[in-house]
Amino acid sequence: MQDISELYKGYEDKVIDGRRIASEIEGEVKEKVSVLKDEGVEPALATILVGEHPPSKLYVKLKHWACKRVGIRSIDHKLPEDTSEGELLSLIAELNEDDEVDGILVQMPLPRHIDPLKVMRAVSPAKDVDGFHPSNMGRLMQGDESGLVPCTPKGIMIALERYGIEVQGRHAVVVGHSNIVGKPTAAMLLNRNATLSVCHVYTHDLSHHTRQADILVVATGVKGLIRGDMVKKGAVVFDVGITWIEDRVYGDVEFSEVVDVAGLISPVPGGVGPITIAVLMSHTLKAALSRK
Ligand code: GUN
């Protein structure tokens, strides 16, 4: 793992420390899991990985390690690349029926022959620790975040809170409109009364928009897309993109340029990634609490 203290040396006051926030969340989850276990309930998360996509394999492994740290039982389903959509949906149906399984996570992206929307609809909303089911997404869109909501956007909201950043009335710009990050992040920022712009691959003059952002969230998977001259002085920047090149991860934000302009920056690695996994743990606990 890249050594964060070395990577961000000299910029400690500018960097949102995702590993610290994640460890605080995991500490809270661990305590509550232990109480639940004393009451006879062992929270359990089932993950499903289809295929051999190396970054996905790593993310699933990191999720299982996190389960171990907080005392959640984890169940690992690895399916071959040529698994049919029907076979995957059957496994999800089985896990939906299993009273000993609280959370179900199907790692995205899926192979091209499987429709991700069908899969998101198949997971029982009560076990949907990713918050991707239309009923959970719909509640989020209506301003109700009391249920299960997507983990990365939730992690960004937690970081904003823990760093005392006001959202109401600020101009937030989200770059990327995926179902996993961009859209639910936009919904959460709107729920907190930000003035919102959502940009994406078809947006003209991206920098015109990003330069207006008090809060900038970038989730495109385009390495180094956001340069220093695209960011407003003092902005809070969340880099959510991840590109792997020869065992190293790179974000969507050119850290070395943007760090001098931004007020705060959530970097890659060590920003939103670890918080996302900690939120997943808290969602599995939440799902298990509803078993009682
Ligand atoms: N792939 C990238 N991010 C995520 C996530 O939050 N959940 C799932 N299931 N897959 C992902």
Residues whose N, C-alpha, C, O or C-beta is under 5 A from the ligand:
A	BS01	GUN	L105 V106 Q107 M108 P109 D130 C151
